[in-house]
């Protein structure tokens, strides 16, 4: 998976989670959205795993920023894995994940890198 594919998977997950959080579901079982939320989260986990390596492959070699991205990706990965480990995923749980500063920092990192790549 290249960097653009990873970014798309992470952004799609976040967008789906915004909609899921607004549904007021108490569990992820019994609805189409409920069954999809785990798949979006798994896709994000796959995209986050090895993300920093693909940034290096794209020629972004700012070691200071790569460290920031690695930390933010790792923190986001830990938060997503915590949610996935739960037997039930409610809209409130996803809303709290959406509000996580770790996930927001990661998204901002990705937007920044995307703009840097456009300038190249």
C-alpha positions, 0 to 999 in steps of 0.5 A: 500500500502506498502513501496515498492509499494509506491516507485514503484509508485513514481519512475514509475511516475518520469520515465513516466514524463521524457518521457512525458517532451521530447514529446513537448506536449502543452496539455495533451488532444488528446494523449495517453501520455496526458491521462496517465500523470494525472493517473501517477501523481494521483498514485504518490499522493496516494503513497505519502499520508501516505508514512512516516507511511509505513517507520515507519512500516518497522522499520526505526525509525530514527526520524531525517530522518523520519522528512526529508522524511516527509518534502520532501514528503509533498513538492513533494505532493504540487508540484504534486497537483499544476500540477494536478490542471491545466486545461492543462499539457504541456511537459514544465510543467512536465519538470519543475516538474521533475527539482523540487528540492523537487521531486529530494530530495524525490527520493534521500531519497527513494533510501537511504531508499531502500539501508538501508533496503537492509542492514537489 
